[in-house]
């Protein structure tokens, strides 16, 4: 626990906004918006295809020559990395990916009712493209950034297998340069590609002016290292992010006008 945070289960959250986030992340289907449940039933085929792809990747004999601009790896040594090890140790798990799908589907449905547009998502860190596929299948406009061309190409081939290649915009380059060259406007940014505390703080600061109105940032691995823990503490102390939720090693950052400052560490149950 960090000093500012209060640990709560999804059931005990008082704020309607955070409650809706928490129940779609952690609650079983009986507590999820009925529209999301209905769409989940219809989406089970694409989920099955994505998970079949994940299983294939875990059995793959391919290797990727990776150009790593991030904080390095605790799993890999050198630039040649086995796809099956990436699939096993690096990718977001099925339950996490489906939880993100539920949240984005819920937000997207409400957004379409108000603004008649799709939710816009940026993923900073493509890897093998499995989480990207879940984000796209939630009906979002998805842009994904990857520092390594070989990895981006491999992910693109995976989207082709899933029939999603036309729905995903992929860019290759260093995050700093890509951030400075874009106008942004995203509803959510998933920062999942450079697990370094100082770099994370720089990216999040830059994203303040790149998010769309009401947009949020989801930072992966906020307790992964001493540097990431330090960065998360600083983000909790930044008055701009007046609502934060820590969930399964990830941190949600929200700037909500008029909201009472809240910092929650969500107790996790995963009773799907």
C-alpha angles and dihedrals in degrees: 000000000000119000098253097043128096117204113230139162118235089253094059098050111117102190109090091216095051091040090057090049093047097047092051090049098046116008127094121254094268089067098043124096107279092230090058092048090052092050091046090058090051091046096052091099094059090043089054091049092050092049092047087054090050090052090051090050091052088056096042122125092199124115130204125211097225127203103205118201093167136079094295127244138283089205106044133057119195129004100284108087130182113236092221091057092048089051092049101042109023111036123090109257124251095255094049091047092049091048090054088048090055094049093048092045090052094047091044094053092052091045094051090052091054106032104016092231138106125259112263118222133183120199113198102201118034102188109168092342099245097123088042088059091054092049091050094046088057086071095255130142097245128199117180130191127205129179095209122066094203091054092047090051091050091050091049090056089052091053090050089056089052095044092241101110094104092052098055128072111209125194129182125209145078113312094234093058095042092050094051093049097052134076091212118195097173124159091211135013119197107203103201108139114069113043097191121121099221093043090049091054091050093050094046091049090052091047092060089079095037101057122096119242108298092008123152141203125226112200118199125218098013090165096037096107142359089264093051092048089052091050092050091051089053091049090052088053093049105101090208090073097058095165122046133168124192112205130172094337093315130105127218116206121199133177104200118175113233094005122137110248110263133172115185132182102204117222108228127223107152095202098167 
